[in-house]
Amino acid sequence: MKKSNKKVNTLIKRKNLIKKLKENGIKRVNPNALVYLEKNLEEKLKNLMLILKDEMTIRGRKTLKKEDISFALEKLKDKKQETNWEI
């Protein structure tokens, strides 16, 4: 895969993302697919952060706890299931 000259500010480095994909059986990755995956992961993370912020504000705390994260992940999962059901 050709190294991208474009600087991308992501939480997961491209090299590490490719390594994880290979560990899970994906041998090659198209550069466009990799960029799309990075953007999608970043968007999902932003949604998680918004839910975490709301929950911490509601509970009146400034410190993030493990319980907050598990609650937010469950809330995200429920939100996803609500949008996927058909009429």
Z-matrix of the N, CA and C atoms (Angstrom, degrees):
N
C 1 1.436
C 2 1.525 1 108.83
N 3 1.308 2 116.25 1 134.10
C 4 1.453 3 121.85 2 -179.18
C 5 1.519 4 109.82 3 -72.98
N 6 1.312 5 116.16 4 136.60
C 7 1.452 6 120.94 5 -179.86
C 8 1.524 7 109.38 6 -71.52
N 9 1.316 8 115.85 7 131.87
C 10 1.459 9 120.94 8 -179.69
C 11 1.524 10 109.78 9 -79.41
N 12 1.320 11 116.25 10 132.21
C 13 1.454 12 120.81 11 178.20
C 14 1.526 13 111.90 12 -81.35
N 15 1.320 14 116.83 13 -17.50
C 16 1.451 15 121.33 14 -178.20
C 17 1.524 16 110.20 15 -73.72
N 18 1.316 17 115.68 16 127.23
C 19 1.469 18 120.00 17 178.00
C 20 1.519 19 108.98 18 -77.41
N 21 1.300 20 115.68 19 127.63
C 22 1.451 21 121.16 20 179.20
C 23 1.520 22 107.83 21 -121.05
N 24 1.309 23 115.58 22 129.20
C 25 1.446 24 120.91 23 -179.07
C 26 1.533 25 108.64 24 -94.97
N 27 1.318 26 116.90 25 90.33
C 28 1.459 27 120.91 26 -178.63
C 29 1.523 28 110.23 27 -122.04
N 30 1.304 29 114.70 28 161.72
C 31 1.460 30 120.01 29 178.76
C 32 1.520 31 111.76 30 -74.77
N 33 1.335 32 115.74 31 -36.39
C 34 1.453 33 120.79 32 179.27
C 35 1.519 34 107.42 33 -104.75
N 36 1.312 35 116.48 34 122.00
C 37 1.460 36 119.78 35 179.37
C 38 1.518 37 109.86 36 -64.83
N 39 1.327 38 115.39 37 146.97
C 40 1.454 39 121.40 38 -178.20
C 41 1.523 40 112.09 39 -56.64
N 42 1.311 41 116.33 40 -41.68
C 43 1.463 42 121.54 41 -179.72
C 44 1.532 43 110.16 42 -59.83
N 45 1.338 44 116.66 43 -44.09
C 46 1.463 45 120.55 44 -179.69
C 47 1.527 46 111.80 45 -69.61
N 48 1.341 47 116.29 46 -35.36
C 49 1.460 48 120.21 47 178.26
C 50 1.526 49 110.49 48 -65.63
N 51 1.324 50 116.61 49 -43.02
C 52 1.459 51 120.84 50 177.65
C 53 1.524 52 110.43 51 -62.98
N 54 1.328 53 116.20 52 -40.52
C 55 1.464 54 120.78 53 178.83
C 56 1.531 55 110.70 54 -60.87
N 57 1.343 56 116.80 55 -44.78
C 58 1.471 57 120.68 56 179.32
C 59 1.525 58 111.09 57 -64.20
N 60 1.336 59 116.77 58 -39.45
C 61 1.457 60 119.90 59 178.28
C 62 1.524 61 110.63 60 -62.94
N 63 1.325 62 116.93 61 -42.46
C 64 1.470 63 121.03 62 179.44
C 65 1.523 64 111.23 63 -66.21
N 66 1.336 65 117.25 64 -37.15
C 67 1.464 66 120.71 65 177.81
C 68 1.522 67 111.26 66 -63.46
N 69 1.341 68 116.59 67 -26.94
C 70 1.458 69 121.01 68 -179.75
C 71 1.520 70 113.17 69 -97.61
N 72 1.340 71 116.66 70 16.52
C 73 1.455 72 120.42 71 171.48
C 74 1.514 73 116.79 72 94.87
N 75 1.316 74 119.04 73 3.12
C 76 1.459 75 121.58 74 177.75
C 77 1.523 76 107.51 75 -93.46
N 78 1.330 77 116.02 76 111.52
C 79 1.462 78 120.50 77 -171.38
C 80 1.523 79 113.45 78 -77.57
N 81 1.327 80 117.23 79 -42.79
C 82 1.464 81 120.61 80 -178.48
C 83 1.521 82 109.94 81 -132.46
N 84 1.334 83 114.92 82 151.08
C 85 1.460 84 120.25 83 -178.64
C 86 1.524 85 108.68 84 -133.01
N 87 1.312 86 115.79 85 130.40
C 88 1.453 87 122.04 86 174.37
C 89 1.527 88 108.54 87 -69.02
N 90 1.331 89 119.03 88 136.98
C 91 1.475 90 120.50 89 -179.56
C 92 1.528 91 113.47 90 -57.36
N 93 1.335 92 117.02 91 -36.42
C 94 1.466 93 119.78 92 178.04
C 95 1.529 94 110.99 93 -66.58
N 96 1.320 95 116.30 94 -38.07
C 97 1.462 96 120.50 95 178.24
C 98 1.525 97 110.57 96 -65.92
N 99 1.311 98 115.79 97 -36.16
C 100 1.459 99 120.57 98 179.58
C 101 1.534 100 111.13 99 -66.43
N 102 1.308 101 116.83 100 -42.93
C 103 1.471 102 121.48 101 178.19
C 104 1.525 103 109.62 102 -63.99
N 105 1.345 104 116.57 103 -42.60
C 106 1.464 105 120.98 104 178.83
C 107 1.525 106 111.04 105 -62.49
N 108 1.322 107 116.41 106 -41.50
C 109 1.465 108 121.20 107 178.25
C 110 1.525 109 110.91 108 -63.61
N 111 1.328 110 116.94 109 -42.98
C 112 1.468 111 120.71 110 178.49
C 113 1.522 112 111.21 111 -59.80
N 114 1.339 113 116.29 112 -46.14
C 115 1.469 114 120.38 113 -179.40
C 116 1.522 115 111.20 114 -64.37
N 117 1.333 116 116.60 115 -40.05
C 118 1.463 117 120.78 116 178.99
C 119 1.527 118 111.27 117 -64.23
N 120 1.325 119 116.26 118 -44.01
C 121 1.463 120 119.89 119 179.15
C 122 1.529 121 110.74 120 -62.52
N 123 1.319 122 115.88 121 -40.34
C 124 1.458 123 120.35 122 179.33
C 125 1.529 124 110.92 123 -64.17
N 126 1.332 125 116.64 124 -39.66
C 127 1.460 126 121.15 125 179.34
C 128 1.532 127 110.99 126 -65.81
N 129 1.332 128 116.28 127 -43.40
C 130 1.472 129 120.61 128 178.31
C 131 1.524 130 110.87 129 -62.15
N 132 1.329 131 115.61 130 -39.54
C 133 1.457 132 120.35 131 179.61
C 134 1.527 133 111.36 132 -66.49
N 135 1.331 134 117.24 133 -37.71
C 136 1.459 135 120.84 134 176.95
C 137 1.519 136 110.54 135 -62.09
N 138 1.349 137 116.82 136 -42.30
C 139 1.466 138 120.57 137 178.04
C 140 1.529 139 110.73 138 -61.31
N 141 1.323 140 116.32 139 -42.47
C 142 1.453 141 120.92 140 178.70
C 143 1.532 142 110.60 141 -62.15
N 144 1.320 143 116.69 142 -43.10
C 145 1.469 144 121.07 143 -179.86
C 146 1.526 145 111.36 144 -63.60
N 147 1.324 146 117.62 145 -38.57
C 148 1.469 147 120.63 146 178.18
C 149 1.524 148 111.21 147 -63.74
N 150 1.328 149 116.12 148 -43.14
C 151 1.471 150 120.04 149 178.37
C 152 1.524 151 110.02 150 -64.27
N 153 1.342 152 117.18 151 -42.84
C 154 1.465 153 120.93 152 178.77
C 155 1.524 154 110.99 153 -61.15
N 156 1.310 155 116.90 154 -43.53
C 157 1.463 156 121.17 155 -179.95
C 158 1.525 157 110.67 156 -62.17
N 159 1.337 158 116.53 157 -44.52
C 160 1.464 159 120.41 158 179.39
C 161 1.525 160 111.26 159 -62.30
N 162 1.317 161 117.04 160 -44.99
C 163 1.466 162 120.64 161 -179.23
C 164 1.522 163 111.81 162 -64.11
N 165 1.316 164 116.86 163 -40.22
C 166 1.460 165 119.49 164 179.34
C 167 1.524 166 110.74 165 -67.83
N 168 1.321 167 117.38 166 -35.99
C 169 1.465 168 121.30 167 177.66
C 170 1.525 169 110.44 168 -66.83
N 171 1.330 170 116.19 169 -43.51
C 172 1.464 171 120.76 170 179.42
C 173 1.527 172 110.77 171 -62.41
N 174 1.324 173 116.55 172 -42.08
C 175 1.460 174 120.53 173 -178.10
C 176 1.526 175 113.42 174 -82.00
N 177 1.333 176 116.85 175 -6.48
C 178 1.463 177 121.16 176 175.56
C 179 1.522 178 113.81 177 71.83
N 180 1.328 179 116.29 178 34.83
C 181 1.459 180 119.83 179 -179.70
C 182 1.519 181 110.46 180 -119.66
N 183 1.334 182 115.03 181 157.37
C 184 1.457 183 121.00 182 176.11
C 185 1.519 184 111.81 183 -108.25
N 186 1.325 185 116.19 184 -17.55
C 187 1.460 186 121.51 185 -176.95
C 188 1.522 187 110.46 186 -99.29
N 189 1.321 188 115.96 187 129.56
C 190 1.455 189 121.93 188 177.26
C 191 1.522 190 109.50 189 -79.96
N 192 1.333 191 116.08 190 132.31
C 193 1.456 192 121.40 191 179.43
C 194 1.525 193 110.29 192 -118.63
N 195 1.317 194 114.67 193 163.67
C 196 1.464 195 121.68 194 -179.47
C 197 1.533 196 110.51 195 -59.23
N 198 1.308 197 117.26 196 -38.52
C 199 1.462 198 121.61 197 -179.91
C 200 1.526 199 111.07 198 -62.54
N 201 1.341 200 116.57 199 -36.51
C 202 1.462 201 120.87 200 178.69
C 203 1.524 202 110.69 201 -62.79
N 204 1.322 203 116.01 202 -41.22
C 205 1.460 204 120.66 203 -178.75
C 206 1.523 205 110.45 204 -67.21
N 207 1.327 206 117.02 205 -44.95
C 208 1.465 207 119.59 206 -179.73
C 209 1.531 208 110.64 207 -64.89
N 210 1.341 209 117.04 208 -37.31
C 211 1.462 210 120.84 209 177.52
C 212 1.530 211 110.51 210 -65.42
N 213 1.330 212 116.78 211 -43.29
C 214 1.467 213 120.95 212 -179.35
C 215 1.525 214 111.07 213 -65.85
N 216 1.336 215 117.20 214 -38.29
C 217 1.466 216 120.14 215 177.94
C 218 1.530 217 111.07 216 -65.20
N 219 1.327 218 116.65 217 -39.49
C 220 1.464 219 120.31 218 176.07
C 221 1.524 220 110.77 219 -64.10
N 222 1.324 221 115.99 220 -40.76
C 223 1.462 222 120.92 221 179.29
C 224 1.526 223 110.43 222 -64.25
N 225 1.329 224 116.89 223 -40.33
C 226 1.464 225 121.11 224 176.49
C 227 1.519 226 110.88 225 -63.61
N 228 1.331 227 116.36 226 -41.26
C 229 1.461 228 121.33 227 179.93
C 230 1.531 229 110.07 228 -63.91
N 231 1.334 230 116.69 229 -43.85
C 232 1.459 231 120.95 230 178.71
C 233 1.527 232 111.15 231 -64.25
N 234 1.318 233 116.35 232 -40.59
C 235 1.458 234 121.60 233 179.31
C 236 1.529 235 110.12 234 -61.80
N 237 1.330 236 116.82 235 -40.28
C 238 1.460 237 121.73 236 179.40
C 239 1.521 238 110.54 237 -66.06
N 240 1.328 239 117.45 238 -40.67
C 241 1.456 240 121.13 239 -179.22
C 242 1.520 241 110.84 240 -67.64
N 243 1.345 242 117.63 241 -35.13
C 244 1.456 243 120.96 242 179.22
C 245 1.523 244 111.60 243 -64.60
N 246 1.324 245 117.05 244 -37.80
C 247 1.457 246 120.49 245 -177.53
C 248 1.526 247 112.57 246 -78.97
N 249 1.311 248 119.08 247 -15.09
C 250 1.460 249 121.42 248 -175.27
C 251 1.528 250 114.45 249 -94.44
N 252 1.307 251 119.33 250 -9.57
C 253 1.462 252 117.77 251 -177.43
C 254 1.509 253 110.96 252 -80.16
N 255 1.339 254 114.28 253 146.72
C 256 1.463 255 121.56 254 -172.86
C 257 1.519 256 111.18 255 -98.69
N 258 1.330 257 114.78 256 157.38
C 259 1.472 258 120.66 257 177.86
C 260 1.500 259 108.72 258 -106.52
